[in-house]
């Protein structure tokens, strides 16, 4: 499954790295964060819920503005 997450508060590459690391710590998730677009492109094996994805970003200190299938 592919998803696109809009994230508020990404201000530098360090922010992107924190979000990417937080998402990639979830089993079955591969994520890449784009600073200029303020999004994370996420691929999952379907075993992780949207709420788990959102919570990982919130726990890293950022706000999720949206999450959609892509």
PDB file with one MODEL, atoms N, CA, C and O in Angstrom:
MODEL        1
ATOM      1  N   UNK A   1       0.841  -1.173   0.000  1.00  0.00           N
ATOM      2  CA  UNK A   1       0.000   0.000   0.000  1.00  0.00           C
ATOM      3  C   UNK A   1       0.889   1.240   0.000  1.00  0.00           C
ATOM      4  O   UNK A   1       1.893   1.301   0.709  1.00  0.00           O
ATOM      5  N   UNK A   2       0.508   2.207  -0.793  1.00  0.00           N
ATOM      6  CA  UNK A   2       1.238   3.472  -0.837  1.00  0.00           C
ATOM      7  C   UNK A   2       0.357   4.571  -0.263  1.00  0.00           C
ATOM      8  O   UNK A   2      -0.840   4.647  -0.543  1.00  0.00           O
ATOM      9  N   UNK A   3       0.978   5.416   0.544  1.00  0.00           N
ATOM     10  CA  UNK A   3       0.260   6.519   1.175  1.00  0.00           C
ATOM     11  C   UNK A   3       1.114   7.769   1.118  1.00  0.00           C
ATOM     12  O   UNK A   3       2.341   7.701   1.048  1.00  0.00           O
ATOM     13  N   UNK A   4       0.444   8.918   1.147  1.00  0.00           N
ATOM     14  CA  UNK A   4       1.121  10.204   1.222  1.00  0.00           C
ATOM     15  C   UNK A   4       0.621  10.928   2.463  1.00  0.00           C
ATOM     16  O   UNK A   4      -0.582  11.109   2.651  1.00  0.00           O
ATOM     17  N   UNK A   5       1.558  11.339   3.303  1.00  0.00           N
ATOM     18  CA  UNK A   5       1.218  12.030   4.549  1.00  0.00           C
ATOM     19  C   UNK A   5       1.723  13.465   4.476  1.00  0.00           C
ATOM     20  O   UNK A   5       2.904  13.698   4.221  1.00  0.00           O
ATOM     21  N   UNK A   6       0.834  14.422   4.699  1.00  0.00           N
ATOM     22  CA  UNK A   6       1.210  15.832   4.800  1.00  0.00           C
ATOM     23  C   UNK A   6       1.571  16.100   6.255  1.00  0.00           C
ATOM     24  O   UNK A   6       0.841  15.717   7.169  1.00  0.00           O
ATOM     25  N   UNK A   7       2.703  16.761   6.456  1.00  0.00           N
ATOM     26  CA  UNK A   7       3.222  16.962   7.808  1.00  0.00           C
ATOM     27  C   UNK A   7       3.527  18.430   8.024  1.00  0.00           C
ATOM     28  O   UNK A   7       4.177  19.069   7.196  1.00  0.00           O
ATOM     29  N   UNK A   8       3.054  18.962   9.140  1.00  0.00           N
ATOM     30  CA  UNK A   8       3.329  20.345   9.520  1.00  0.00           C
ATOM     31  C   UNK A   8       4.551  20.390  10.427  1.00  0.00           C
ATOM     32  O   UNK A   8       4.738  19.516  11.274  1.00  0.00           O
ATOM     33  N   UNK A   9       5.375  21.408  10.246  1.00  0.00           N
ATOM     34  CA  UNK A   9       6.508  21.615  11.141  1.00  0.00           C
ATOM     35  C   UNK A   9       7.841  21.129  10.603  1.00  0.00           C
ATOM     36  O   UNK A   9       8.848  21.180  11.310  1.00  0.00           O
ATOM     37  N   UNK A  10       7.866  20.658   9.359  1.00  0.00           N
ATOM     38  CA  UNK A  10       9.143  20.252   8.770  1.00  0.00           C
ATOM     39  C   UNK A  10       9.888  21.507   8.343  1.00  0.00           C
ATOM     40  O   UNK A  10       9.479  22.189   7.403  1.00  0.00           O
ATOM     41  N   UNK A  11      10.985  21.810   9.034  1.00  0.00           N
ATOM     42  CA  UNK A  11      11.707  23.046   8.766  1.00  0.00           C
ATOM     43  C   UNK A  11      13.120  22.834   8.253  1.00  0.00           C
ATOM     44  O   UNK A  11      13.726  23.763   7.720  1.00  0.00           O
ATOM     45  N   UNK A  12      13.657  21.624   8.405  1.00  0.00           N
ATOM     46  CA  UNK A  12      15.029  21.372   7.977  1.00  0.00           C
ATOM     47  C   UNK A  12      15.206  19.879   7.699  1.00  0.00           C
ATOM     48  O   UNK A  12      14.298  19.078   7.921  1.00  0.00           O
ATOM     49  N   UNK A  13      16.380  19.527   7.215  1.00  0.00           N
ATOM     50  CA  UNK A  13      16.635  18.118   6.903  1.00  0.00           C
ATOM     51  C   UNK A  13      16.630  17.259   8.169  1.00  0.00           C
ATOM     52  O   UNK A  13      16.253  16.088   8.124  1.00  0.00           O
ATOM     53  N   UNK A  14      17.044  17.832   9.283  1.00  0.00           N
ATOM     54  CA  UNK A  14      17.005  17.088  10.552  1.00  0.00           C
ATOM     55  C   UNK A  14      15.562  16.697  10.893  1.00  0.00           C
ATOM     56  O   UNK A  14      15.316  15.584  11.358  1.00  0.00           O
ATOM     57  N   UNK A  15      14.617  17.601  10.666  1.00  0.00           N
ATOM     58  CA  UNK A  15      13.197  17.297  10.891  1.00  0.00           C
ATOM     59  C   UNK A  15      12.760  16.129  10.003  1.00  0.00           C
ATOM     60  O   UNK A  15      12.096  15.200  10.462  1.00  0.00           O
ATOM     61  N   UNK A  16      13.139  16.192   8.744  1.00  0.00           N
ATOM     62  CA  UNK A  16      12.783  15.120   7.814  1.00  0.00           C
ATOM     63  C   UNK A  16      13.373  13.790   8.270  1.00  0.00           C
ATOM     64  O   UNK A  16      12.707  12.756   8.220  1.00  0.00           O
ATOM     65  N   UNK A  17      14.612  13.826   8.710  1.00  0.00           N
ATOM     66  CA  UNK A  17      15.264  12.598   9.167  1.00  0.00           C
ATOM     67  C   UNK A  17      14.548  12.013  10.381  1.00  0.00           C
ATOM     68  O   UNK A  17      14.402  10.795  10.491  1.00  0.00           O
ATOM     69  N   UNK A  18      14.107  12.869  11.283  1.00  0.00           N
ATOM     70  CA  UNK A  18      13.387  12.384  12.471  1.00  0.00           C
ATOM     71  C   UNK A  18      12.082  11.702  12.085  1.00  0.00           C
ATOM     72  O   UNK A  18      11.754  10.636  12.607  1.00  0.00           O
ATOM     73  N   UNK A  19      11.338  12.321  11.167  1.00  0.00           N
ATOM     74  CA  UNK A  19      10.065  11.745  10.728  1.00  0.00           C
ATOM     75  C   UNK A  19      10.312  10.440   9.973  1.00  0.00           C
ATOM     76  O   UNK A  19       9.631   9.443  10.209  1.00  0.00           O
ATOM     77  N   UNK A  20      11.284  10.452   9.070  1.00  0.00           N
ATOM     78  CA  UNK A  20      11.603   9.244   8.315  1.00  0.00           C
ATOM     79  C   UNK A  20      11.988   8.106   9.250  1.00  0.00           C
ATOM     80  O   UNK A  20      11.505   6.984   9.094  1.00  0.00           O
ATOM     81  N   UNK A  21      12.845   8.383  10.211  1.00  0.00           N
ATOM     82  CA  UNK A  21      13.265   7.355  11.168  1.00  0.00           C
ATOM     83  C   UNK A  21      12.084   6.835  11.982  1.00  0.00           C
ATOM     84  O   UNK A  21      11.963   5.631  12.203  1.00  0.00           O
ATOM     85  N   UNK A  22      11.214   7.741  12.426  1.00  0.00           N
ATOM     86  CA  UNK A  22      10.056   7.336  13.232  1.00  0.00           C
ATOM     87  C   UNK A  22       9.135   6.413  12.441  1.00  0.00           C
ATOM     88  O   UNK A  22       8.648   5.416  12.975  1.00  0.00           O
ATOM     89  N   UNK A  23       8.896   6.736  11.185  1.00  0.00           N
ATOM     90  CA  UNK A  23       8.028   5.900  10.357  1.00  0.00           C
ATOM     91  C   UNK A  23       8.696   4.564  10.023  1.00  0.00           C
ATOM     92  O   UNK A  23       8.051   3.516  10.059  1.00  0.00           O
ATOM     93  N   UNK A  24       9.978   4.607   9.701  1.00  0.00           N
ATOM     94  CA  UNK A  24      10.679   3.380   9.317  1.00  0.00           C
ATOM     95  C   UNK A  24      10.897   2.423  10.483  1.00  0.00           C
ATOM     96  O   UNK A  24      11.201   1.250  10.267  1.00  0.00           O
ATOM     97  N   UNK A  25      10.749   2.904  11.709  1.00  0.00           N
ATOM     98  CA  UNK A  25      10.839   2.017  12.869  1.00  0.00           C
ATOM     99  C   UNK A  25       9.637   1.082  12.967  1.00  0.00           C
ATOM    100  O   UNK A  25       9.705   0.049  13.633  1.00  0.00           O
ATOM    101  N   UNK A  26       8.541   1.439  12.308  1.00  0.00           N
ATOM    102  CA  UNK A  26       7.361   0.587  12.302  1.00  0.00           C
ATOM    103  C   UNK A  26       7.604  -0.590  11.364  1.00  0.00           C
ATOM    104  O   UNK A  26       8.061  -0.414  10.234  1.00  0.00           O
ATOM    105  N   UNK A  27       7.298  -1.774  11.837  1.00  0.00           N
ATOM    106  CA  UNK A  27       7.509  -2.974  11.039  1.00  0.00           C
ATOM    107  C   UNK A  27       6.631  -2.945   9.785  1.00  0.00           C
ATOM    108  O   UNK A  27       5.436  -2.659   9.858  1.00  0.00           O
ATOM    109  N   UNK A  28       7.236  -3.241   8.644  1.00  0.00           N
ATOM    110  CA  UNK A  28       6.491  -3.273   7.389  1.00  0.00           C
ATOM    111  C   UNK A  28       6.331  -1.933   6.713  1.00  0.00           C
ATOM    112  O   UNK A  28       5.543  -1.802   5.776  1.00  0.00           O
ATOM    113  N   UNK A  29       7.080  -0.916   7.180  1.00  0.00           N
ATOM    114  CA  UNK A  29       6.957   0.435   6.629  1.00  0.00           C
ATOM    115  C   UNK A  29       8.284   0.881   6.027  1.00  0.00           C
ATOM    116  O   UNK A  29       9.346   0.678   6.615  1.00  0.00           O
ATOM    117  N   UNK A  30       8.210   1.488   4.853  1.00  0.00           N
ATOM    118  CA  UNK A  30       9.341   2.179   4.249  1.00  0.00           C
ATOM    119  C   UNK A  30       8.851   3.580   3.895  1.00  0.00           C
ATOM    120  O   UNK A  30       7.849   3.744   3.199  1.00  0.00           O
ATOM    121  N   UNK A  31       9.571   4.585   4.384  1.00  0.00           N
ATOM    122  CA  UNK A  31       9.135   5.967   4.177  1.00  0.00           C
ATOM    123  C   UNK A  31      10.297   6.847   3.751  1.00  0.00           C
ATOM    124  O   UNK A  31      11.449   6.621   4.120  1.00  0.00           O
ATOM    125  N   UNK A  32       9.956   7.859   2.961  1.00  0.00           N
ATOM    126  CA  UNK A  32      10.898   8.901   2.557  1.00  0.00           C
ATOM    127  C   UNK A  32      10.177  10.226   2.739  1.00  0.00           C
ATOM    128  O   UNK A  32       9.025  10.372   2.330  1.00  0.00           O
ATOM    129  N   UNK A  33      10.851  11.189   3.350  1.00  0.00           N
ATOM    130  CA  UNK A  33      10.246  12.484   3.624  1.00  0.00           C
ATOM    131  C   UNK A  33      10.833  13.546   2.697  1.00  0.00           C
ATOM    132  O   UNK A  33      12.042  13.584   2.467  1.00  0.00           O
ATOM    133  N   UNK A  34       9.966  14.404   2.172  1.00  0.00           N
ATOM    134  CA  UNK A  34      10.358  15.464   1.251  1.00  0.00           C
ATOM    135  C   UNK A  34      10.154  16.816   1.935  1.00  0.00           C
ATOM    136  O   UNK A  34       9.021  17.235   2.169  1.00  0.00           O
ATOM    137  N   UNK A  35      11.245  17.486   2.249  1.00  0.00           N
ATOM    138  CA  UNK A  35      11.196  18.761   2.958  1.00  0.00           C
ATOM    139  C   UNK A  35      10.464  19.838   2.160  1.00  0.00           C
ATOM    140  O   UNK A  35       9.627  20.553   2.711  1.00  0.00           O
ATOM    141  N   UNK A  36      10.768  19.958   0.887  1.00  0.00           N
ATOM    142  CA  UNK A  36      10.174  21.023   0.079  1.00  0.00           C
ATOM    143  C   UNK A  36       8.666  20.880  -0.067  1.00  0.00           C
ATOM    144  O   UNK A  36       7.951  21.882  -0.094  1.00  0.00           O
ATOM    145  N   UNK A  37       8.177  19.658  -0.160  1.00  0.00           N
ATOM    146  CA  UNK A  37       6.745  19.416  -0.320  1.00  0.00           C
ATOM    147  C   UNK A  37       6.037  19.216   1.027  1.00  0.00           C
ATOM    148  O   UNK A  37       4.809  19.269   1.088  1.00  0.00           O
ATOM    149  N   UNK A  38       6.795  18.987   2.101  1.00  0.00           N
ATOM    150  CA  UNK A  38       6.196  18.794   3.417  1.00  0.00           C
ATOM    151  C   UNK A  38       5.409  17.502   3.527  1.00  0.00           C
ATOM    152  O   UNK A  38       4.385  17.437   4.207  1.00  0.00           O
ATOM    153  N   UNK A  39       5.909  16.460   2.838  1.00  0.00           N
ATOM    154  CA  UNK A  39       5.188  15.192   2.844  1.00  0.00           C
ATOM    155  C   UNK A  39       6.133  14.022   3.138  1.00  0.00           C
ATOM    156  O   UNK A  39       7.353  14.123   3.010  1.00  0.00           O
ATOM    157  N   UNK A  40       5.521  12.928   3.531  1.00  0.00           N
ATOM    158  CA  UNK A  40       6.224  11.655   3.614  1.00  0.00           C
ATOM    159  C   UNK A  40       5.536  10.709   2.645  1.00  0.00           C
ATOM    160  O   UNK A  40       4.313  10.571   2.661  1.00  0.00           O
ATOM    161  N   UNK A  41       6.329  10.058   1.800  1.00  0.00           N
ATOM    162  CA  UNK A  41       5.820   9.021   0.909  1.00  0.00           C
ATOM    163  C   UNK A  41       6.056   7.695   1.615  1.00  0.00           C
ATOM    164  O   UNK A  41       7.189   7.355   1.957  1.00  0.00           O
ATOM    165  N   UNK A  42       4.986   6.954   1.828  1.00  0.00           N
ATOM    166  CA  UNK A  42       5.029   5.766   2.669  1.00  0.00           C
ATOM    167  C   UNK A  42       4.573   4.548   1.877  1.00  0.00           C
ATOM    168  O   UNK A  42       3.582   4.596   1.149  1.00  0.00           O
ATOM    169  N   UNK A  43       5.309   3.465   2.033  1.00  0.00           N
ATOM    170  CA  UNK A  43       4.907   2.172   1.496  1.00  0.00           C
ATOM    171  C   UNK A  43       4.781   1.226   2.676  1.00  0.00           C
ATOM    172  O   UNK A  43       5.701   1.112   3.486  1.00  0.00           O
ATOM    173  N   UNK A  44       3.642   0.544   2.777  1.00  0.00           N
ATOM    174  CA  UNK A  44       3.439  -0.402   3.872  1.00  0.00           C
ATOM    175  C   UNK A  44       3.046  -1.764   3.317  1.00  0.00           C
ATOM    176  O   UNK A  44       2.608  -1.888   2.174  1.00  0.00           O
ATOM    177  N   UNK A  45       3.215  -2.781   4.158  1.00  0.00           N
ATOM    178  CA  UNK A  45       2.784  -4.120   3.768  1.00  0.00           C
ATOM    179  C   UNK A  45       1.333  -4.379   4.179  1.00  0.00           C
ATOM    180  O   UNK A  45       0.828  -5.492   4.035  1.00  0.00           O
ATOM    181  N   UNK A  46       0.669  -3.336   4.692  1.00  0.00           N
ATOM    182  CA  UNK A  46      -0.732  -3.453   5.085  1.00  0.00           C
ATOM    183  C   UNK A  46      -0.954  -3.849   6.526  1.00  0.00           C
ATOM    184  O   UNK A  46      -2.095  -3.919   6.982  1.00  0.00           O
ATOM    185  N   UNK A  47       0.131  -4.113   7.257  1.00  0.00           N
ATOM    186  CA  UNK A  47      -0.018  -4.550   8.650  1.00  0.00           C
ATOM    187  C   UNK A  47      -0.059  -3.386   9.639  1.00  0.00           C
ATOM    188  O   UNK A  47      -0.280  -3.597  10.832  1.00  0.00           O
ATOM    189  N   UNK A  48       0.152  -2.166   9.157  1.00  0.00           N
ATOM    190  CA  UNK A  48       0.189  -0.983  10.019  1.00  0.00           C
ATOM    191  C   UNK A  48      -1.029  -0.116   9.701  1.00  0.00           C
ATOM    192  O   UNK A  48      -1.333   0.143   8.537  1.00  0.00           O
ATOM    193  N   UNK A  49      -1.713   0.324  10.743  1.00  0.00           N
ATOM    194  CA  UNK A  49      -2.900   1.155  10.557  1.00  0.00           C
ATOM    195  C   UNK A  49      -2.507   2.617  10.309  1.00  0.00           C
ATOM    196  O   UNK A  49      -1.385   3.034  10.595  1.00  0.00           O
ATOM    197  N   UNK A  50      -3.451   3.370   9.775  1.00  0.00           N
ATOM    198  CA  UNK A  50      -3.235   4.807   9.585  1.00  0.00           C
ATOM    199  C   UNK A  50      -2.958   5.479  10.925  1.00  0.00           C
ATOM    200  O   UNK A  50      -2.122   6.378  11.012  1.00  0.00           O
ATOM    201  N   UNK A  51      -3.651   5.048  11.956  1.00  0.00           N
ATOM    202  CA  UNK A  51      -3.453   5.640  13.282  1.00  0.00           C
ATOM    203  C   UNK A  51      -2.034   5.395  13.792  1.00  0.00           C
ATOM    204  O   UNK A  51      -1.447   6.272  14.426  1.00  0.00           O
ATOM    205  N   UNK A  52      -1.481   4.222  13.524  1.00  0.00           N
ATOM    206  CA  UNK A  52      -0.106   3.942  13.942  1.00  0.00           C
ATOM    207  C   UNK A  52       0.876   4.834  13.203  1.00  0.00           C
ATOM    208  O   UNK A  52       1.839   5.328  13.789  1.00  0.00           O
ATOM    209  N   UNK A  53       0.630   5.040  11.918  1.00  0.00           N
ATOM    210  CA  UNK A  53       1.492   5.930  11.140  1.00  0.00           C
ATOM    211  C   UNK A  53       1.433   7.353  11.692  1.00  0.00           C
ATOM    212  O   UNK A  53       2.467   7.989  11.899  1.00  0.00           O
ATOM    213  N   UNK A  54       0.232   7.840  11.924  1.00  0.00           N
ATOM    214  CA  UNK A  54       0.062   9.188  12.461  1.00  0.00           C
ATOM    215  C   UNK A  54       0.711   9.324  13.833  1.00  0.00           C
ATOM    216  O   UNK A  54       1.381  10.320  14.106  1.00  0.00           O
ATOM    217  N   UNK A  55       0.519   8.340  14.690  1.00  0.00           N
ATOM    218  CA  UNK A  55       1.059   8.402  16.047  1.00  0.00           C
ATOM    219  C   UNK A  55       2.584   8.428  16.036  1.00  0.00           C
ATOM    220  O   UNK A  55       3.192   9.103  16.867  1.00  0.00           O
ATOM    221  N   UNK A  56       3.207   7.712  15.116  1.00  0.00           N
ATOM    222  CA  UNK A  56       4.665   7.722  15.022  1.00  0.00           C
ATOM    223  C   UNK A  56       5.173   9.134  14.730  1.00  0.00           C
ATOM    224  O   UNK A  56       6.182   9.561  15.292  1.00  0.00           O
ATOM    225  N   UNK A  57       4.477   9.853  13.855  1.00  0.00           N
ATOM    226  CA  UNK A  57       4.881  11.219  13.508  1.00  0.00           C
ATOM    227  C   UNK A  57       4.624  12.165  14.680  1.00  0.00           C
ATOM    228  O   UNK A  57       5.460  13.015  14.985  1.00  0.00           O
ATOM    229  N   UNK A  58       3.486  12.022  15.329  1.00  0.00           N
ATOM    230  CA  UNK A  58       3.177  12.848  16.502  1.00  0.00           C
ATOM    231  C   UNK A  58       4.207  12.604  17.605  1.00  0.00           C
ATOM    232  O   UNK A  58       4.667  13.549  18.245  1.00  0.00           O
ATOM    233  N   UNK A  59       4.564  11.356  17.826  1.00  0.00           N
ATOM    234  CA  UNK A  59       5.563  11.028  18.853  1.00  0.00           C
ATOM    235  C   UNK A  59       6.931  11.619  18.535  1.00  0.00           C
ATOM    236  O   UNK A  59       7.729  11.873  19.437  1.00  0.00           O
ATOM    237  N   UNK A  60       7.204  11.839  17.235  1.00  0.00           N
ATOM    238  CA  UNK A  60       8.468  12.461  16.832  1.00  0.00           C
ATOM    239  C   UNK A  60       8.425  13.981  16.991  1.00  0.00           C
ATOM    240  O   UNK A  60       9.447  14.652  16.846  1.00  0.00           O
ATOM    241  N   UNK A  61       7.234  14.524  17.293  1.00  0.00           N
ATOM    242  CA  UNK A  61       7.127  15.953  17.567  1.00  0.00           C
ATOM    243  C   UNK A  61       6.524  16.789  16.446  1.00  0.00           C
ATOM    244  O   UNK A  61       6.688  18.009  16.432  1.00  0.00           O
ATOM    245  N   UNK A  62       5.831  16.153  15.508  1.00  0.00           N
ATOM    246  CA  UNK A  62       5.274  16.868  14.367  1.00  0.00           C
ATOM    247  C   UNK A  62       3.787  16.612  14.252  1.00  0.00           C
ATOM    248  O   UNK A  62       3.270  15.664  14.842  1.00  0.00           O
ATOM    249  N   UNK A  63       3.095  17.451  13.496  1.00  0.00           N
ATOM    250  CA  UNK A  63       1.656  17.318  13.322  1.00  0.00           C
ATOM    251  C   UNK A  63       1.331  16.773  11.940  1.00  0.00           C
ATOM    252  O   UNK A  63       1.917  17.185  10.938  1.00  0.00           O
ATOM    253  N   UNK A  64       0.397  15.851  11.906  1.00  0.00           N
ATOM    254  CA  UNK A  64      -0.062  15.295  10.640  1.00  0.00           C
ATOM    255  C   UNK A  64      -1.209  16.146  10.132  1.00  0.00           C
ATOM    256  O   UNK A  64      -2.226  16.297  10.809  1.00  0.00           O
ATOM    257  N   UNK A  65      -1.045  16.703   8.936  1.00  0.00           N
ATOM    258  CA  UNK A  65      -2.090  17.535   8.336  1.00  0.00           C
ATOM    259  C   UNK A  65      -3.031  16.721   7.470  1.00  0.00           C
ATOM    260  O   UNK A  65      -4.145  17.156   7.181  1.00  0.00           O
ATOM    261  N   UNK A  66      -2.586  15.536   7.052  1.00  0.00           N
ATOM    262  CA  UNK A  66      -3.423  14.691   6.226  1.00  0.00           C
ATOM    263  C   UNK A  66      -2.711  13.403   5.858  1.00  0.00           C
ATOM    264  O   UNK A  66      -1.482  13.327   5.854  1.00  0.00           O
ATOM    265  N   UNK A  67      -3.519  12.385   5.545  1.00  0.00           N
ATOM    266  CA  UNK A  67      -2.988  11.095   5.123  1.00  0.00           C
ATOM    267  C   UNK A  67      -3.936  10.517   4.094  1.00  0.00           C
ATOM    268  O   UNK A  67      -5.131  10.368   4.350  1.00  0.00           O
ATOM    269  N   UNK A  68      -3.395  10.190   2.920  1.00  0.00           N
ATOM    270  CA  UNK A  68      -4.259   9.641   1.873  1.00  0.00           C
ATOM    271  C   UNK A  68      -3.544   8.518   1.141  1.00  0.00           C
ATOM    272  O   UNK A  68      -2.315   8.448   1.127  1.00  0.00           O
ATOM    273  N   UNK A  69      -4.323   7.652   0.541  1.00  0.00           N
ATOM    274  CA  UNK A  69      -3.765   6.598  -0.302  1.00  0.00           C
ATOM    275  C   UNK A  69      -3.285   7.238  -1.593  1.00  0.00           C
ATOM    276  O   UNK A  69      -3.901   8.169  -2.112  1.00  0.00           O
ATOM    277  N   UNK A  70      -2.182   6.727  -2.098  1.00  0.00           N
ATOM    278  CA  UNK A  70      -1.663   7.287  -3.350  1.00  0.00           C
ATOM    279  C   UNK A  70      -1.313   6.201  -4.332  1.00  0.00           C
ATOM    280  O   UNK A  70      -0.862   6.492  -5.440  1.00  0.00           O
TER     281      UNK A  70
ENDMDL
END
